[in-house]
Amino acid sequence: MFVHGPANEGEGLRVIRKREDAIEVGEIRAVQEGRPLQGELVKLKPRKEHDRLFDVEVVMSREEIEGKGKAPRALAGPAQVATDAYRDNWEQIFGRQGKPELPN
């Protein structure tokens, strides 16, 4: 994989990847807790030839991330969706959680 510049949104880097006999273009981004993965989860190992050239190890394939071929997980209750704005405003919505007062 060759890293050639910043992504348009500024959150990642544009890359060119040679996989078997195909050339692919795409973006890489850092994994962030609470955000969904898109594409593959990969580990990059720098190569000696160039500082922007990397060997790619696939940690999780697209099929594993999307859950294809696996039985759906049984979950109780509605989906939990928490945006950054929701997390930032938690205390404004529900108030600050303090220590409970002990009865006399």
N, C-alpha and C positions, 0 to 999 in steps of 0.2 A: 504494500500500500504506500502510495506517495501522498503526502499532505502538501497541498499547494496554496492554501490561503484561507482567510476567515470566511465563514458562511454569511449569507446576506443578512440574516437576523442578528448576527453577532454572538450567538450562543454556542457555536461549534466551528468546525473546520471542514472545508471542502477537501475531498480526497479522490484519488484515482486508484482503483484496485484491480490487479490482475488475478483472476481466479480461473484456474485450469486454462482453457483457450479463449476466455472472454475477458474483455476490458469493461469495468463498471465504474461509473462516477456516482458519488454520493456525499454524505456528510457524516461526521462523527461528533458526538456530544458526550459530555461527562454524565455518568449515571447520577440521578438525584433521587433521594428517598421521597416516596409519595408520588412520583411522576411515572407514567407508563413507559415501558420500553417500546421502541419502534425499530423494526428490522432485527438485527442480530446483536447480541452482547459479545464483544470481542476483547481480546487482550493483545496489546501491541508490544512487540519486542524490537528495539532499535537495531538497525543494521549498520555495519562499519562503513559501508560504501558512501553513505550520505546521511546527514542529520535529519532529513525529512523522509527517509525511507524506512519502512517497518515491515516485519513479518507479522502475519495475523494468525492468532489462535482463536477459533470460535468457541466461546464458553457456553453460550446458549443459542441454538438455531432459531430462526423465525417461527418454525413449527412448534418448538418447545415453548416459546414465549406466548404464542397465540393459543396454546393448549390444544392444537389439532391432534386427533388420534387418541386423546385421553378422555376418560369419563368426566363430565362436569362435576365440579365440587359442590357438595351440598352445603348451602349457607342458609342460616336463619336470618330473617329480617331483610329490610331494604338495602340497596347498595349504599355505601358510604362514599360520598363525594365531598372532598374538602379542598377548596381553592385557597390560594395564598391570601386573598382578601378575607376569606372566612377565618383562617387561622389568625391573621393579624388583628381582627376585630372581636375575637372571642371574649375578652374581658369587657368590652363595651356592651356586648349582647347579654352575657350571663353574669357579669360582675366578677370581682376578684374572689377567688376561692381562699378563704382563710382557715385557720384552725377552728374546729368546732368548740364552742364554749361548754364547759362542764357544768352540769346542774349543781345547785347548792345542796 
